[in-house]
Amino acid sequence: MKSSLRKLSRAGWVQQTAGFLAAEFLRLVWLTNRFTMEPIDVYERLEPDMPVIVAFWHGQHFMMPFLKRKKYPAKVLVSRHRDGEINAIAAERLNVGTVRGSGDHGAAFHRKGGVGAFKNMVRALDQKFNMALTADVPKVSRKAGLGIIMLARESGRPIVPVAIATSRFKRLNNWDRSVIHLPFGRGVMMGGDLIRVPPDADSATMETLRQQLETELNAITRRAYAYVGRPDEGLHA
């Protein structure tokens, strides 16, 4: 039975349908929540530094396509896993381009398409696309990896930490405590201070900036949930 369900989940029509439904549900959430930008002039502040690398925690990512504005083209890193295929279909339906591969820079980097994805992200930034990706070490919630710091060093583009929270949501009991945002509430999209990585950053500097990103993402996520009147109950919060 499990084998049959797994095969069914990989069928193209099933993934297309799931991606379509996911995108339209997220659109409903966007249209029925009263969203606030914090700071209110975040786009004007970021515009001189665009393209930027948008960093957020895994499990807090579903509403990220709605950060995009028509005048600011963007792409998002999506894994090659079958769940990633559904996410990619949903993102592209919401007018966000995708780069496929893993953000993992550990032992599985080559196997998961990490090298190609890294090059494609650098290329996207060179082509003036804002590049969005989760900051976590794979399967370790709210622990920033060095991959996103490496991307900033290689591309010369700054990192902006981002958190999105809504007053109504369902939190899943999985490794990243994923948040499914619900309609008919209020929400906030919150941007943090830019983090810049020097092109000659050594390993010690990279680690310092990795810790800075982790600290800032945790802080901004807590502030976003407080803004909508809910506690942040994610791991390591």
KOLTOR-30663 format. One line per 8 residues: their letters; for each residue y, z, x of N, C-alpha, C. Coordinates in nm, 2 decimals. Atoms other than C-alpha are relative to their C-alpha. Layout:
N
A> Y Z X Y Z X Y Z X ~ ...
//
This chain:
237
MKSSLRKL> -0.12 0.00 0.08 0.00 0.00 0.00 0.13 0.00 0.09 ~ -0.12 0.00 -0.09 0.25 0.09 0.28 0.02 -0.13 0.07 ~ -0.01 0.13 -0.07 0.16 -0.23 0.46 0.06 -0.10 -0.09 ~ -0.05 0.10 0.09 0.23 -0.44 0.15 0.14 0.02 -0.03 ~ -0.14 -0.03 0.03 0.56 -0.26 0.08 0.08 -0.04 0.12 ~ -0.07 0.04 -0.13 0.66 -0.32 0.45 0.02 -0.15 0.00 ~ -0.01 0.15 0.00 0.58 -0.69 0.42 0.10 -0.05 -0.10 ~ -0.09 0.04 0.11 0.77 -0.71 0.09 0.15 0.02 0.05
SRAGWVQQ> -0.14 -0.03 -0.05 1.08 -0.54 0.25 0.05 -0.10 0.10 ~ -0.04 0.10 -0.10 1.08 -0.81 0.52 0.02 -0.14 -0.06 ~ -0.01 0.14 0.07 1.08 -1.10 0.27 0.15 -0.03 -0.01 ~ -0.14 0.04 0.00 1.41 -1.30 0.29 0.07 0.03 -0.13 ~ -0.06 -0.01 0.13 1.47 -1.29 -0.08 0.03 0.15 -0.03 ~ -0.02 -0.15 0.02 1.43 -0.91 -0.09 0.12 0.05 0.08 ~ -0.11 -0.04 -0.08 1.67 -0.86 0.19 0.13 -0.06 -0.05 ~ -0.12 0.06 0.06 1.92 -1.10 0.04 0.05 0.07 -0.12
TAGFLAAE> -0.03 -0.08 0.12 1.90 -0.92 -0.29 0.06 0.14 0.03 ~ -0.04 -0.13 -0.04 1.93 -0.58 -0.13 0.14 0.00 0.06 ~ -0.13 0.01 -0.06 2.23 -0.69 0.08 0.11 -0.03 -0.10 ~ -0.09 0.03 0.10 2.40 -0.84 -0.22 0.04 0.12 -0.09 ~ -0.02 -0.12 0.08 2.35 -0.52 -0.43 0.08 0.10 0.07 ~ -0.07 -0.10 -0.09 2.47 -0.30 -0.14 0.14 -0.03 0.00 ~ -0.14 0.04 -0.01 2.78 -0.50 -0.10 0.08 0.02 -0.13 ~ -0.07 -0.01 0.13 2.87 -0.50 -0.47 0.01 0.15 -0.04
FLRLVWLT> -0.01 -0.14 0.03 2.80 -0.13 -0.50 0.12 0.06 0.09 ~ -0.11 -0.05 -0.09 3.03 -0.06 -0.20 0.14 -0.05 -0.05 ~ -0.13 0.05 0.06 3.30 -0.28 -0.36 0.04 0.08 -0.12 ~ -0.03 -0.09 0.12 3.27 -0.07 -0.68 0.05 0.13 0.05 ~ -0.05 -0.12 -0.06 3.32 0.24 -0.47 0.14 -0.01 0.04 ~ -0.13 0.03 -0.05 3.62 0.09 -0.31 0.10 -0.01 -0.11 ~ -0.09 0.03 0.10 3.78 -0.02 -0.63 0.02 0.12 -0.09 ~ -0.01 -0.11 0.09 3.72 0.31 -0.82 0.04 0.13 0.07
NRFTMEPI> -0.05 -0.12 -0.07 3.83 0.56 -0.55 0.14 -0.02 0.03 ~ -0.14 0.01 -0.04 4.19 0.63 -0.48 0.01 0.03 0.15 ~ 0.00 -0.02 -0.15 4.20 0.57 -0.10 0.14 0.01 0.06 ~ -0.12 -0.02 -0.07 4.47 0.69 0.13 -0.03 -0.03 0.15 ~ 0.01 0.02 -0.15 4.53 0.57 0.49 0.07 0.12 0.07 ~ -0.06 -0.11 -0.08 4.60 0.85 0.74 -0.01 -0.03 0.15 ~ -0.14 0.00 0.05 4.84 0.80 0.91 0.02 -0.13 -0.09 ~ -0.03 0.11 0.10 4.99 0.57 0.64 0.03 -0.13 0.07
DVYERLEP> -0.04 0.12 -0.07 5.12 0.33 0.90 -0.10 -0.03 0.12 ~ 0.09 0.02 -0.10 4.80 0.31 1.10 -0.01 -0.14 0.06 ~ 0.01 0.14 -0.04 4.78 -0.07 1.11 0.12 -0.04 0.09 ~ -0.12 0.03 -0.07 5.14 -0.10 1.23 -0.01 0.07 0.14 ~ 0.01 -0.07 -0.13 5.07 0.16 1.51 -0.10 -0.07 0.09 ~ 0.11 0.06 -0.08 4.75 -0.02 1.62 0.03 -0.15 0.04 ~ -0.02 0.14 -0.02 4.88 -0.38 1.60 0.04 -0.04 0.14 ~ -0.03 0.04 -0.14 5.04 -0.39 1.95 -0.12 0.01 0.09
DMPVIVAF> 0.12 -0.01 -0.09 4.70 -0.29 2.10 -0.12 -0.08 -0.05 ~ 0.11 0.08 0.05 4.48 -0.52 1.89 -0.03 -0.12 0.10 ~ 0.11 -0.05 0.07 4.21 -0.62 1.93 -0.05 0.14 0.05 ~ 0.05 -0.13 -0.04 4.06 -0.27 1.94 -0.15 0.02 -0.03 ~ 0.13 -0.04 0.02 3.72 -0.11 1.95 0.00 0.11 -0.10 ~ 0.00 -0.10 0.11 3.66 0.08 1.62 -0.13 0.09 0.01 ~ 0.12 -0.08 -0.02 3.43 0.38 1.68 -0.01 0.10 -0.12 ~ 0.02 -0.09 0.10 3.27 0.59 1.41 -0.15 0.05 0.01
WHGQHFMM> 0.13 -0.06 0.00 2.96 0.81 1.35 -0.10 -0.08 -0.09 ~ 0.11 0.06 0.08 2.63 0.66 1.23 -0.02 0.09 -0.12 ~ 0.01 -0.08 0.12 2.57 0.76 0.87 0.13 0.02 -0.07 ~ -0.13 -0.01 0.06 2.94 0.76 0.80 0.06 -0.14 -0.01 ~ -0.05 0.14 -0.03 2.97 0.38 0.83 0.01 -0.09 -0.12 ~ 0.02 0.10 0.10 2.91 0.23 0.49 0.13 -0.06 -0.06 ~ -0.13 0.05 0.05 3.27 0.19 0.38 0.09 -0.07 0.10 ~ -0.08 0.05 -0.11 3.39 0.06 0.72 0.04 -0.15 -0.03
PFLKRKKY> -0.05 0.14 0.02 3.41 -0.31 0.60 0.14 0.00 -0.07 ~ -0.13 0.00 0.08 3.71 -0.21 0.38 0.12 0.05 0.09 ~ -0.11 -0.02 -0.09 3.91 -0.11 0.69 0.06 -0.14 0.04 ~ -0.05 0.14 -0.04 3.95 -0.49 0.76 0.11 -0.05 -0.09 ~ -0.10 0.07 0.08 4.26 -0.67 0.65 0.00 -0.15 0.04 ~ 0.01 0.15 -0.03 4.29 -1.05 0.63 0.06 -0.04 0.13 ~ -0.07 0.04 -0.12 4.53 -1.07 0.91 -0.06 0.05 0.13 ~ 0.06 -0.06 -0.12 4.31 -0.87 1.15 -0.15 -0.03 -0.01
PAKVLVSR> 0.14 0.03 0.00 3.97 -1.04 1.20 -0.08 0.10 0.07 ~ 0.09 -0.11 -0.05 3.68 -0.81 1.27 -0.15 -0.04 0.00 ~ 0.15 0.01 0.00 3.31 -0.80 1.36 -0.05 0.14 0.01 ~ 0.07 -0.13 -0.02 3.06 -0.51 1.35 -0.13 -0.02 0.06 ~ 0.13 0.00 -0.06 2.75 -0.44 1.56 -0.10 0.05 -0.10 ~ 0.10 -0.03 0.10 2.44 -0.44 1.34 -0.14 -0.02 0.08 ~ 0.13 0.01 -0.07 2.09 -0.37 1.47 -0.09 -0.11 -0.05 ~ 0.10 0.11 0.04 1.80 -0.62 1.45 -0.11 0.05 -0.09
HRDGEINA> 0.10 -0.06 0.09 1.59 -0.38 1.25 0.01 -0.06 -0.14 ~ 0.00 0.06 0.13 1.49 -0.49 0.90 0.11 0.06 -0.09 ~ -0.11 -0.07 0.07 1.74 -0.23 0.76 0.13 -0.06 0.04 ~ -0.12 0.06 -0.05 2.00 -0.39 0.98 0.03 -0.13 -0.06 ~ -0.02 0.13 0.06 1.94 -0.73 0.82 0.07 0.02 -0.13 ~ -0.07 -0.03 0.13 2.04 -0.58 0.48 0.14 0.04 0.03 ~ -0.14 -0.04 -0.03 2.35 -0.42 0.64 0.08 -0.12 0.04 ~ -0.07 0.12 -0.04 2.44 -0.76 0.80 0.04 -0.08 -0.12
IAAERLNV> -0.03 0.08 0.12 2.41 -0.94 0.47 0.11 0.06 -0.08 ~ -0.11 -0.07 0.08 2.63 -0.68 0.30 0.13 -0.01 0.07 ~ -0.13 0.01 -0.08 2.89 -0.68 0.58 0.06 -0.14 -0.01 ~ -0.06 0.13 0.00 2.92 -1.06 0.58 0.04 -0.04 -0.14 ~ -0.05 0.03 0.13 2.95 -1.07 0.20 0.13 0.07 -0.02 ~ -0.13 -0.07 0.00 3.24 -0.82 0.25 0.10 -0.06 0.10 ~ -0.09 0.07 -0.09 3.40 -1.07 0.49 0.02 0.06 0.14 ~ 0.00 -0.05 -0.14 3.31 -0.89 0.82 -0.11 -0.07 0.07
GTVRGSGD> 0.10 0.07 -0.08 3.14 -1.09 1.09 -0.09 0.10 0.07 ~ 0.10 -0.10 -0.06 2.84 -0.94 1.27 -0.04 -0.05 0.14 ~ 0.07 0.02 -0.13 2.70 -0.91 1.62 -0.13 0.07 -0.01 ~ 0.13 -0.06 0.01 2.33 -0.85 1.62 -0.06 0.06 0.13 ~ 0.06 -0.06 -0.11 2.16 -0.61 1.86 0.02 0.15 0.00 ~ 0.00 -0.15 -0.01 2.14 -0.25 1.98 0.12 0.04 0.08 ~ -0.10 -0.07 -0.08 2.41 -0.02 2.11 -0.06 0.08 0.10 ~ 0.07 -0.09 -0.09 2.14 0.16 2.31 0.01 -0.06 0.14
HGAAFHRK> -0.01 0.04 -0.14 2.20 0.14 2.68 -0.11 0.08 0.09 ~ 0.11 -0.07 -0.07 1.88 0.33 2.77 -0.11 -0.09 0.03 ~ 0.11 0.08 -0.04 1.53 0.21 2.84 -0.03 -0.12 -0.09 ~ 0.03 0.10 0.09 1.51 0.00 2.53 0.11 -0.11 -0.01 ~ -0.11 0.09 0.01 1.83 -0.19 2.60 -0.03 -0.15 -0.01 ~ 0.03 0.14 0.00 1.68 -0.52 2.69 -0.09 -0.04 -0.12 ~ 0.09 0.03 0.11 1.40 -0.51 2.42 0.08 -0.01 -0.13 ~ -0.07 0.00 0.13 1.65 -0.44 2.14 0.12 -0.10 0.00
GGVGAFKN> -0.10 0.09 0.00 1.88 -0.72 2.24 0.14 0.05 0.04 ~ -0.12 -0.07 -0.03 2.14 -0.49 2.39 0.09 -0.08 0.10 ~ -0.07 0.08 -0.10 2.24 -0.72 2.68 0.08 -0.11 -0.07 ~ -0.06 0.11 0.07 2.31 -1.02 2.46 0.11 0.06 -0.10 ~ -0.10 -0.05 0.09 2.49 -0.80 2.20 0.13 0.05 0.08 ~ -0.11 -0.05 -0.08 2.71 -0.64 2.47 0.09 -0.12 0.04 ~ -0.07 0.11 -0.04 2.81 -0.98 2.60 0.08 -0.06 -0.12 ~ -0.06 0.05 0.12 2.88 -1.10 2.24 0.12 0.08 -0.05
MVRALDQK> -0.11 -0.08 0.04 3.10 -0.80 2.17 0.12 -0.02 0.10 ~ -0.11 0.03 -0.09 3.30 -0.86 2.49 0.07 -0.13 -0.04 ~ -0.06 0.13 0.04 3.34 -1.22 2.38 0.08 0.00 -0.13 ~ -0.08 -0.02 0.13 3.45 -1.12 2.03 0.13 0.06 0.03 ~ -0.13 -0.06 -0.03 3.72 -0.90 2.17 0.09 -0.10 0.08 ~ -0.08 0.10 -0.06 3.83 -1.18 2.40 0.06 -0.10 -0.10 ~ -0.05 0.10 0.11 3.86 -1.40 2.09 0.09 0.07 -0.10 ~ -0.10 -0.07 0.08 4.09 -1.14 1.93 -0.06 0.06 -0.13
FNMALTAD> 0.06 -0.07 0.11 3.83 -0.99 1.69 0.00 0.15 0.03 ~ 0.02 -0.15 -0.01 3.85 -0.61 1.64 -0.15 0.02 -0.01 ~ 0.14 -0.02 -0.01 3.50 -0.48 1.72 -0.04 0.14 -0.04 ~ 0.04 -0.13 0.05 3.34 -0.20 1.52 -0.14 0.03 0.03 ~ 0.14 -0.04 -0.03 3.03 0.00 1.62 -0.01 0.15 0.00 ~ 0.02 -0.14 0.00 2.88 0.34 1.59 0.00 0.05 0.14 ~ -0.01 -0.06 -0.13 2.93 0.57 1.88 -0.12 0.08 0.05 ~ 0.11 -0.10 -0.03 2.61 0.78 1.86 -0.10 -0.06 0.10
VPKVSRKA> 0.12 0.04 -0.07 2.32 0.77 2.10 -0.10 -0.02 -0.11 ~ 0.09 0.03 0.10 2.04 0.61 1.90 -0.09 0.12 -0.04 ~ 0.08 -0.11 0.05 1.86 0.87 1.68 0.04 0.14 0.04 ~ -0.06 -0.13 -0.03 2.08 1.15 1.80 0.14 0.01 -0.06 ~ -0.13 0.00 0.08 2.35 1.23 1.55 0.11 0.07 0.07 ~ -0.12 -0.06 -0.05 2.70 1.29 1.66 0.00 0.04 0.15 ~ -0.01 -0.01 -0.14 2.64 1.26 2.03 0.03 -0.14 0.05 ~ -0.04 0.13 -0.04 2.84 0.98 2.17 -0.07 -0.05 0.13
GLGIIMLA> 0.07 0.06 -0.12 2.67 0.74 2.42 0.11 -0.07 0.09 ~ -0.09 0.07 -0.10 2.82 0.56 2.72 0.02 -0.14 -0.04 ~ -0.01 0.14 0.03 2.77 0.22 2.56 0.14 -0.04 -0.04 ~ -0.13 0.04 0.05 3.10 0.21 2.38 0.11 0.02 0.11 ~ -0.09 -0.02 -0.11 3.28 0.35 2.69 -0.01 -0.12 0.10 ~ 0.02 0.11 -0.08 3.12 0.07 2.89 0.07 -0.13 -0.05 ~ -0.06 0.12 0.06 3.24 -0.19 2.64 0.15 0.01 0.02 ~ -0.15 -0.02 -0.02 3.60 -0.05 2.66 0.04 -0.03 0.15
RESGRPIV> -0.03 0.03 -0.14 3.59 -0.07 3.04 -0.01 -0.15 0.03 ~ 0.02 0.14 -0.03 3.45 -0.42 3.05 0.10 -0.09 -0.07 ~ -0.08 0.08 0.08 3.67 -0.56 2.78 0.15 0.03 0.03 ~ -0.14 -0.04 -0.02 3.99 -0.37 2.87 0.07 0.03 -0.13 ~ -0.06 -0.03 0.13 4.04 -0.29 2.50 -0.02 0.15 -0.03 ~ 0.00 -0.14 0.03 4.12 0.06 2.37 -0.10 0.03 -0.11 ~ 0.09 -0.05 0.11 3.89 0.27 2.14 0.08 0.08 -0.10 ~ -0.07 -0.08 0.10 4.02 0.40 1.81 -0.11 0.07 -0.08
PVAIATSR> 0.09 -0.08 0.09 3.81 0.68 1.65 0.04 -0.01 -0.14 ~ -0.03 0.01 0.15 3.78 0.64 1.27 -0.10 0.08 -0.08 ~ 0.09 -0.07 0.10 3.64 0.85 0.99 0.04 -0.03 -0.14 ~ -0.03 0.03 0.14 3.61 0.77 0.62 -0.08 0.11 -0.08 ~ 0.06 -0.10 0.08 3.54 1.04 0.36 0.04 -0.02 -0.14 ~ -0.03 0.00 0.14 3.52 1.05 -0.02 -0.03 0.13 -0.06 ~ 0.03 -0.13 0.07 3.53 1.34 -0.26 -0.13 0.01 -0.07 ~ 0.13 0.01 0.07 3.22 1.22 -0.43 -0.10 -0.07 0.08
FKRLNNWD> 0.10 0.07 -0.08 2.91 1.14 -0.23 -0.14 0.07 -0.01 ~ 0.13 -0.06 -0.01 2.54 1.20 -0.18 -0.04 -0.01 0.15 ~ 0.04 0.00 -0.15 2.42 1.31 0.17 -0.15 -0.01 0.00 ~ 0.14 0.02 -0.01 2.07 1.19 0.26 -0.06 0.10 0.11 ~ 0.07 -0.09 -0.10 1.82 1.41 0.45 -0.07 -0.08 0.10 ~ 0.06 0.07 -0.11 1.76 1.18 0.74 0.07 0.04 0.13 ~ -0.04 -0.04 -0.13 1.84 1.19 1.11 0.15 0.01 0.02 ~ -0.15 0.00 -0.02 2.21 1.11 1.08 0.07 0.05 -0.12
RSVIHLPF> -0.06 -0.06 0.12 2.27 1.28 0.74 0.09 -0.11 -0.07 ~ -0.08 0.11 0.05 2.39 0.94 0.60 0.07 0.04 -0.13 ~ -0.08 -0.03 0.12 2.66 0.96 0.33 0.00 -0.13 -0.08 ~ -0.01 0.11 0.10 2.63 0.74 0.02 0.12 0.04 -0.08 ~ -0.12 -0.03 0.07 2.98 0.73 -0.12 -0.02 -0.04 -0.15 ~ 0.01 0.02 0.14 3.01 0.74 -0.50 0.13 -0.04 -0.07 ~ -0.13 0.04 0.07 3.26 0.59 -0.75 0.07 0.11 -0.06 ~ -0.08 -0.09 0.08 3.54 0.76 -0.93 0.04 0.13 0.06
GRGVMMGG> -0.05 -0.11 -0.07 3.68 0.99 -0.67 0.13 -0.04 0.07 ~ -0.10 0.04 -0.09 3.93 0.98 -0.40 -0.05 0.00 0.15 ~ 0.05 0.02 -0.14 3.90 0.89 -0.03 0.11 -0.01 0.10 ~ -0.10 0.01 -0.11 4.07 0.88 0.30 -0.07 -0.09 0.12 ~ 0.03 0.07 -0.12 4.05 0.64 0.60 0.09 0.05 0.11 ~ -0.08 -0.07 -0.10 4.16 0.83 0.90 -0.02 -0.06 0.14 ~ 0.01 0.05 -0.14 4.24 0.69 1.25 0.05 0.11 0.10 ~ -0.04 -0.09 -0.10 4.26 0.90 1.56 0.08 -0.06 0.12
DLIRVPPD> -0.08 0.04 -0.12 4.44 0.87 1.90 -0.09 -0.10 0.08 ~ 0.07 0.10 -0.09 4.35 0.57 2.12 -0.06 0.06 0.12 ~ 0.06 -0.04 -0.13 4.12 0.62 2.41 -0.01 -0.12 0.09 ~ 0.00 0.12 -0.10 4.17 0.39 2.71 -0.09 0.03 0.12 ~ 0.09 -0.01 -0.11 3.91 0.33 2.98 0.05 -0.09 0.11 ~ -0.05 0.08 -0.12 4.04 0.22 3.32 -0.11 -0.10 0.04 ~ 0.10 0.10 -0.04 3.87 -0.10 3.45 -0.08 0.05 0.12 ~ 0.07 -0.05 -0.12 3.78 0.09 3.77 -0.06 0.14 -0.02
ADSATMET> 0.05 -0.13 0.03 3.65 0.40 3.59 -0.14 0.03 0.06 ~ 0.13 -0.03 -0.06 3.37 0.57 3.79 -0.09 0.08 -0.10 ~ 0.09 -0.07 0.09 3.07 0.76 3.64 0.06 0.13 -0.05 ~ -0.06 -0.12 0.04 3.26 1.09 3.63 0.11 -0.02 -0.11 ~ -0.11 0.03 0.10 3.56 0.94 3.45 -0.07 -0.05 -0.13 ~ 0.07 0.05 0.12 3.32 0.76 3.21 -0.05 0.11 -0.08 ~ 0.06 -0.12 0.07 3.15 1.09 3.12 0.11 0.08 -0.06 ~ -0.11 -0.07 0.06 3.48 1.26 3.07 0.05 -0.07 -0.13
LRQQLETE> -0.04 0.07 0.11 3.59 0.99 2.83 -0.10 -0.01 -0.11 ~ 0.10 -0.01 0.10 3.26 0.99 2.65 0.01 0.13 -0.07 ~ -0.01 -0.13 0.06 3.30 1.36 2.59 0.13 0.01 -0.09 ~ -0.12 0.00 0.08 3.66 1.30 2.47 -0.02 -0.07 -0.13 ~ 0.03 0.07 0.12 3.54 1.04 2.22 -0.08 0.08 -0.10 ~ 0.09 -0.08 0.09 3.27 1.27 2.09 0.08 0.11 -0.07 ~ -0.09 -0.11 0.05 3.52 1.56 2.05 0.09 -0.05 -0.11 ~ -0.10 0.05 0.09 3.78 1.34 1.88 -0.07 -0.05 -0.13
LNAITRRA> 0.06 0.05 0.12 3.53 1.18 1.64 -0.05 0.12 -0.09 ~ 0.04 -0.11 0.07 3.39 1.52 1.54 0.13 0.07 -0.07 ~ -0.12 -0.06 0.05 3.75 1.65 1.49 0.05 -0.08 -0.12 ~ -0.06 0.08 0.10 3.87 1.36 1.29 -0.09 -0.01 -0.13 ~ 0.10 0.00 0.11 3.55 1.36 1.07 0.02 0.13 -0.08 ~ -0.03 -0.13 0.07 3.61 1.73 0.99 0.13 -0.01 -0.08 ~ -0.13 0.01 0.07 3.98 1.65 0.90 -0.01 -0.09 -0.12 ~ 0.01 0.09 0.11 3.88 1.36 0.68 -0.07 0.07 -0.12
YAYVGRPD> 0.06 -0.07 0.11 3.64 1.57 0.48 0.09 0.11 -0.06 ~ -0.09 -0.11 0.05 3.89 1.86 0.45 0.11 -0.07 -0.08 ~ -0.11 0.07 0.07 4.15 1.60 0.33 -0.04 -0.02 -0.15 ~ 0.05 0.03 0.13 3.93 1.52 0.03 -0.06 0.12 -0.07 ~ 0.04 -0.12 0.06 3.84 1.88 -0.03 -0.15 0.03 0.01 ~ 0.14 -0.02 -0.01 3.48 1.87 0.09 -0.03 0.05 0.14 ~ 0.04 -0.04 -0.14 3.30 2.04 0.39 -0.07 -0.11 0.06 ~ 0.08 0.10 -0.08 3.16 1.82 0.66 -0.13 0.07 0.04
EGLHA> 0.12 -0.07 -0.02 2.80 1.92 0.66 -0.10 -0.09 0.09 ~ 0.08 0.08 -0.09 2.68 1.66 0.91 -0.05 0.08 0.12 ~ 0.05 -0.07 -0.12 2.48 1.75 1.22 0.10 0.02 0.10 ~ -0.09 -0.03 -0.11 2.66 1.92 1.50 0.15 0.01 -0.04 ~ -0.13 0.00 0.05 2.97 1.94 1.28 0.07 0.13 0.03
//
